[in-house]
Amino acid sequence: MQKLKLLQEELNKSIIGREKEIELMLMGLLVQSHVLLESVPGSGKTMMAKTFAEAIQGEFKRLQFTPDVLPSDVTGISFFHPRQQEFILRVGPVMSNILLADEINRATPRTQSSLLEAMEEKQVTIDGETIKLPTPFMVIATQNPVESQQGTFPLPAAQLDRFLFKLTIDYPSMEEERIILKEFGRSPGEVKTTPIVTLEEVQQWSEQVKDVQVHDDIMTYIIRIVHETRNHPYIELGLSSRASLALLQAAKASAFINNRTYITPDDVKKVVGPVSLHRMKLSSEGMLIHELSEVMKEIVDSIEAPVEASV
């Protein structure tokens, strides 16, 4: 666990003021799931993804999404080579450990959907041939706020449901901005990150996260939260079964990062917002009088948490 703390420290040193987001991204890596980052341009989303890959010594690839990007630009293509007189398979940037899907909401829905198989099954199919992706594999997607940008395509519910977390990145505080200017003012964009762990160590951690124990009371607590979102009068689209699994996995990762072999209610409360809010939709009536985050907080507060989280 000492190396995991060192990894967090290195990332926090390279990315100023993003301690909470870094911890959640590490949780996503530990359960080999995916993260969606949303903020205005210039807030360091791309640098976060690149630094993250360097620290774990993973293969990093970046794909800039635009309306003319095709599904084959993401997954790859099989083409006929006239000189060799045979078909050659060329795998796209999805063949990596950390794939930065930059401004994913600028791609058309058809291109966005080309990532679904890779994100869910850790494989791609090109002209009938199925290719396994490297392990670990993680998509870190970025998007600018849809309501403030023209030429964007909102991600469909099926795509959003594949992301373990959606993290909204705010502007840095005045003190954080001062540190950024002091640290990186001479060479903006040139962040030196020291590799801390290997991919093999990340795989070992992922296996250990699976062994984190879950008391029946904690399981019931998660189920009650999920089912309440499905029956709430102001919620049109509640949490799916994939979301309940994501909530359980994220809580396990939270416990592991905090050096525990069991989940507590606080682990669930810590991750419930980032796991849930992008998967839900308020009803027309609900949108008039509530914010989704407020409704979710009311749901969690209304459900009694287990008094003891022993296993």
N, C-alpha and C positions, 0 to 999 in steps of 0.2 A: 504493500500500500504506500510505502514511502515514495516509490517512483510515480505513482498516480498524483501525489501531492506535488512532487517536483514538476510534473507535466503541467498541472494547474498554475503553478508559480511562473513557469516559463511563458505560458500563454498570457497570463495577466501582465507580465512585464512587457510583452510585445504589443498587447492590445489594451490600451488604457481605458479604464472605467467600464469594462464589460465583464466583471467577475460573474454576475448572475448568468449572463448569456453563455459564457464559456463553460460554466458548470453544467448547464442544460445540454450544450452541444456534446460534452463528454458523456453525458447520460445517453444521448442518441448514439454515439459511437459504441458504447458498451453493449447496447442491445442491437447494434447493427441496423439502425433505422435512420430516418432522414429528417432534415430540419429546413424549415422555410424562414428566411430572414426578410423582414419588411422594414424599410425606412426610406427617407429621401436620399437622392444621390449624394455621394461624397461623405457618407457616414462610416465608411470602413468595412462594409460587408464583404467585399472581395478580398481585402487584406486579411480579414478574419479567417476565411476559408483557406487561403493559401498558407497562412501561418499554422493553422491547425494541421494541415497535411505535412508540413515540414517537421513539425514537432514529433510526429509519429513515424516519420520516415516512409510515408506512403507515396504512391504514385499519384500525382495531382494533374488533372486536366480541366481546362476551362472552356466552356461553350457559351458564346455570346448569342443569346436568342434574339432574333429579329423576325418580322413577318415572313421573310423569304426563306427561312431555315426549314429544311425538309426533314421528315422522320429519318431518312437514311443518313442525314448529317449527324444524327444523334447516335443511332445504333450501328450503322455501317451498311455496306452494300456488297453485293456479289456482281462482278462485271466480267465481261469476256475480254481476255487479253489476246489481241490479234497475232502478236508475234509468238506467244507460247501456245496459241490455239487451245486455250482452256479457260474455264471460269476461275477467277481468283476472288477470294473472300477478303475484304478489307473492313476490319472492325472499327467502329467509330470511337469517339472520346469516352463513351460509356465504359470502355475497358480500362478502368482505373480503380484506385482505392477511394479517392476523394474526387467526386465530380462536382465542379462548380457550375450550376445551371444559372448563368447570370441573366437577370431580368427575364425570368421564365414567362412572365405574363405578357411579354411582347410577341411571343410565338403564337401561332394559330392553334386552336384546340386540337387539330389533327397531329401537329408536332408535339404538343404537350403530352398527348396520350401515348406517344412512342416510348415514354419513360415508365409507363405503368408496369410492364412486365419486369423490367430491370429492378424497379423499386420493390416490387412485391415478391418476385421469385428469384432474384439475384441471377438472372440469365436474360439473354436476348435471342430472338429467333430471326434469322436472316435467310430469306428464300428457302424456308423449310428446315434450315440447319440451326439447331439449338446450341448456344455457346454459353458456358458458365462464366460468370464474372469473377474477378479476383476477390479474395476475402482478406480483410473486411472490405465491404463496399458501402459507401455512404454518399447520398446526394445532399449537397448544401445548395439550396436554391435561393435566389434573391429576387425580390420584386419591389418596385416602387408602389406607393399607395395608388390603388386603381382609381379612386375618385379624383385624384389630382393630376393624372397623366392621361393624355390622349394617345390613341393607337395601342391600347392594351386590351387583352382578352382575359377576363376574370377566370381563375382556375375553377374547373367544375368540381362538384362535391367528391366524385370518385378520385380525382387527383389529390385534392386536399386531404382526403382520408388516408392517403399513403404517407403523409408527413407526421412523424411522431409529435413534433412541436412546431408551432408558429411563434416566432419571437419578433416583437416589434421593438426596434432599436430607437431610443430617443436621442436627442442632441446631448452631447457631453455637458457636464456642469462647468462653471467658470474655472474651478480649480483643475478639473480634468483637462480642459482646453489649454490651460497654462502648461501642464505637464507635457501634453502633446507637442506644443510649440517648442518647449525646451528640448525634448528628446529627439524630435524628428524634424525640427525646423531647418537644419542644414541639408538634409537629404530626404525630403518627403517621398514616401513610397518605398524606401529601402530599409526594410525591417529585417534585421538579422535574427533568425530563430535557431536556437541550439537544439538539435535532435535529442530527444529524451528517452524514448522507448522505441522498440521495434514492433513490426506488425505481428510477430509471433507473441509478444507479450500482450498486445491488445486482444488477440484471440484467446489467450489464457484468461484474461479478465472477463471476457464475454462468457466463457464457460462457467466461471465462478459466480457471475451474476445470476445465472440460471438456477444456482443452488441456494439463493437467498430464500429463506423460509417465509411463508405467508400463513398467519393464523386464520382460522375460519371466521373470526370476528372481523378481521381486516377485509377478507374476501367479501363478506356480507356488506361491509361499509362501502366498498367500491360498487357493488351491485346496486345498492340502494341509491347511490348518487346517479348512476347511469340510468336507472329506471325512472327516477324522478324527472330527468330531462325529457323523457319520452311522454310523460303524462302531465307536464306543466302547461297551464292554459296559454302562456305567452310564448311557448316554443313550438315552432312548426316542424323543425327537423331536429330530433334529439340524437343522442349518441348511439352509434352502431356497436355491434359486437366487436368489430375491429378496434373501436375506440376503447372499449372496456379492457381488451387485451393490452392496448397501448398504455392505458393508465396503470395496469398491473406491472408491465415491464418497466415503465419509467419509475415507478415507486421502488421496484427492486434495485434499479440503478442508483437511485438516490440513497438507499440504505447502504449499498456497496461503497459509494464514494465517501460516505460518512463512517466507514469502517464498522458496519454492523452486518450481522448474518440474518437479520429479520427486519420486516417492514413495520414502521410505526404509523399512526394516523397522520403525523406531521409530514411524513414522506408523501402520502397521498395528497394532502393539502398543498404541498409545495408544487406539485406537477399538474394538478387538476386544471388550472387555467391554461397553461401552454399546450396541454394535450387536447383540451375540449373546445375552446372558443372558436377555432377555425373550422370545426366539424359541425357546428350548430347554426341554426337560423331562427330568428325570432318571427313570430306571426306578424301580420300587418298591424294588429292591435297592439302587440307587444312593442313594436318599433316606435310607436307614438309616445310611449310613456316610460320606456326602460332602455338602458344599455344592456347588451348581452352579458358583459362582465358583471354587472350588478345582479342580474337574474341568477347567474351561476354562483355568485357569492351567497345569495339568499338560500339557494338550494343546499350548498355545503353547510351553511350555518344552521339550517333547519334539521339536519340529520345528526343525531347524536353519535359522536365518535366513540369507538371502543375505549374504555378506561384504561385497559392494560393491553400492551402489544406483545406480550410474551408468547413464545411458541412451545 
